[in-house]
């Protein structure tokens, strides 16, 4: 075998390098570049080192937003993952009209654009003309998301659950469908209870899709922007101002490019860190050696 | 352990079966003895898995009844019937250790932990799993996984029957042989009623006391391996069992002989029906005698080929328009020019519409 020594293989890799460079590396480096400079205008930039990062880490409003964000994302996961699994377990299997109908119905919310979802709930929850708001008002509950932080919060959360639980359910459903019938038959013969079937067959077989579901829902909810923006613009007060909201205010509202860039990088690292933690936990619990 | 009875059992996946072809399992009445090893043998789609699932209780038959020790269990769940079943592909509980896997059926039935431990160790010993007991089941090879599946079937000492649905499909040939011996030993030791589904005749014949051959939804013969070989009651049994299968020749009937392409072949003295249906004459290659023409009762043939199989020779001969195979010993001379064959009447079978009549 003659091994040809030349560099033609680079031609195959260069397109990928270019795409990755322009889609990820270059924008990211731009942000890094901004994050270490004070920018007054075109050509008026000064290197400031880590000052922006220090400012970001000391920013109280940012701390509040981060805490709010973490609570929000955890709430989303705690509601959507179990609910999605439950829905998937209850869905009809096999190829029937019932199955197709269920799948289409479940997929519907996923097809609606974010800001439309926000608008739907914004109107739905209005006390004067919205079905939900008016119903609450009629039965004597003073529901008002524009001046009650808890109401605004719950509305954003319910909106997210309504919008995205389907995704979790569909993923879990796919996981469940891949379990061969012999497993259920064997469990029946082994005298396993319904809970044991779930615990020892269905849940372990869903692990792969659950990793994806948890990561997707975490990352998405951690970057939520549109829904609270459409509903109350982050209010009342700062009650639904999550990280993205605050970042946008900083970058676009106050035109604090340097600080916003530093914030972006910290934000990115936080998402990366949490995703890594979730991924590790789920894979470990699945494969860890039992004593 | 239990005696298993089928009473007019039949199953169709169609809601309103009308033709015999609509049945995945055709009418069947039979009794299977307690403590014996049975094999269900047949090609894919012959209804053997349907029958197995009916016995195990995973499928409720559309017609007839299943009785265990005289008790109607047709509508009972596998658990109520106290059945164990091993499936074609290994079914293991991924997150459990091998030990927990084996203990699972017992723990679900609230067996005292001391007994669980004793049984699990016993079964693990029998299946060579002792070294793996503490390992996660998920990490083992397919062989070991299938052993766990089998172990979960064997671990319960009080089962009515253990059902095996082609359990050795995923196992490599060498281990297959060892495991089959193991099962056989376990059977002989505990006298469990075992039912073993397979499409491999060697597996069925070496494992079972009695083999049920299935074909197109019907059980065409239930018998010992010897009976299936010497006296196939259906042309399919003759064809499916034995390698090569039985020689079959379409024929017409004379008084005491059959005519194959105008050549008379003596028939056994048994009562021979002369009317109706399509007649075929069958003889196993092992029983067809090759001699020189001129000897008594010999019919001249043309030898078209000989395959030396090492332990025996397989001669291909032409009789009229028919091609027949004859198995000969290694030493036997094969006459080149004046070959003839003889049909020993004892081994010459007459079939009408595929069923043995004489």
Interface residues (C-beta under 8 A of the other chain):
Chain A: X180 X182 X183 X185 X186 X188 X189 X190 X191 X192 X193 X196 X200 X201 X204 X205 X286 X287 X289 X290
Chain B: X56 X58 X77 X78 X79 X83 X84 X85 X87 X88 X89 X91 X93 X94 X95 X96 X97 X104 X105 X108 X109 X136 X138 X149 X152
